[in-house]
Amino acid sequence: MKKIVLGTMIVAGSLMAANWAPCAACHGAKAEKKALGKSHVIAGWPVEKTVAALKGYKDGSYGGAMKGVMKGQTARLSDADIQDLAKQIAAF
């Protein structure tokens, strides 16, 4: 039973890391950078704020200078992916 629980935790952690990997290229490994020097540092943002921003980028209703880039980045994300990313960003 312990192996199953540990295996599930490892897979879940790997999936969350996989969702963050494309983001890290611009935002930094721990969301500590201003993406391309144009965005806010997002590390520690509350989950609700990040979810609203990501959903807004996805539907085109949110964003400034990075709106076009982020619309493309968020297009592939499901609601569950957005929640996972928001939790990761809040934890940074």
C-alpha positions as CSV (number, residue, x, y, z in Angstrom):
1,M,0.0,0.0,0.0
2,K,2.8,2.4,0.8
3,K,4.3,1.8,-2.6
4,I,1.0,2.7,-4.3
5,V,0.6,5.9,-2.3
6,L,4.3,6.9,-2.9
7,G,4.0,6.1,-6.6
8,T,0.8,8.2,-6.9
9,M,2.5,11.1,-5.2
10,I,5.5,10.9,-7.5
11,V,3.3,10.8,-10.6
12,A,1.2,13.7,-9.4
13,G,4.4,15.7,-8.7
14,S,5.8,14.9,-12.1
15,L,2.6,16.0,-13.8
16,M,2.6,19.3,-11.9
17,A,6.2,19.8,-12.9
18,A,5.4,19.0,-16.5
19,N,2.7,21.7,-16.5
20,W,5.2,24.2,-15.0
21,A,8.1,23.4,-17.4
22,P,6.9,25.6,-20.3
23,C,6.2,28.4,-17.9
24,A,9.7,28.2,-16.2
25,A,11.4,29.2,-19.5
26,C,10.1,32.8,-19.1
27,H,9.0,33.0,-15.4
28,G,12.0,31.2,-13.9
29,A,12.2,27.9,-12.0
30,K,10.3,29.3,-9.0
31,A,8.3,32.0,-10.8
32,E,10.8,34.5,-9.5
33,K,11.4,36.4,-12.8
34,K,9.5,39.0,-14.8
35,A,8.7,37.1,-18.0
36,L,10.7,38.6,-20.8
37,G,11.1,41.6,-18.5
38,K,7.5,42.6,-19.1
39,S,5.3,40.8,-16.6
40,H,4.9,40.8,-12.8
41,V,6.8,38.4,-10.7
42,I,4.1,35.8,-10.0
43,A,5.7,33.7,-7.2
44,G,3.3,33.6,-4.3
45,W,0.2,34.9,-6.0
46,P,-3.0,33.6,-4.4
47,V,-4.6,30.7,-6.2
48,E,-7.7,32.7,-7.1
49,K,-5.7,35.5,-8.7
50,T,-3.6,33.1,-10.8
51,V,-6.7,31.1,-11.9
52,A,-8.5,34.3,-12.9
53,A,-5.4,35.5,-14.8
54,L,-4.8,32.2,-16.6
55,K,-8.5,31.8,-17.6
56,G,-8.5,35.4,-18.7
57,Y,-5.4,34.8,-20.9
58,K,-7.1,31.7,-22.3
59,D,-10.3,33.5,-23.3
60,G,-8.6,36.7,-24.3
61,S,-10.2,38.9,-21.6
62,Y,-7.0,39.5,-19.6
63,G,-3.5,40.7,-20.1
64,G,-1.3,43.5,-21.2
65,A,2.0,43.3,-23.1
66,M,2.2,39.5,-22.9
67,K,-1.5,38.8,-23.8
68,G,-0.7,37.3,-27.2
69,V,2.1,35.1,-25.9
70,M,0.1,33.9,-22.9
71,K,-3.1,33.2,-25.0
72,G,-1.1,30.6,-26.9
73,Q,0.5,29.2,-23.8
74,T,-2.8,28.8,-22.0
75,A,-4.8,27.4,-24.9
76,R,-3.7,23.8,-24.1
77,L,-4.6,24.0,-20.4
78,S,-7.6,22.3,-18.9
79,D,-9.3,23.8,-15.8
80,A,-7.5,21.1,-13.8
81,D,-4.2,22.2,-15.3
82,I,-4.9,25.8,-14.4
83,Q,-5.8,24.8,-10.8
84,D,-2.5,22.8,-10.5
85,L,-0.4,25.6,-11.9
86,A,-2.1,28.1,-9.6
87,K,-1.3,26.0,-6.5
88,Q,2.3,25.6,-7.6
89,I,2.7,29.4,-8.1
90,A,1.1,30.1,-4.7
91,A,3.6,27.7,-3.1
92,F,6.6,29.4,-4.7
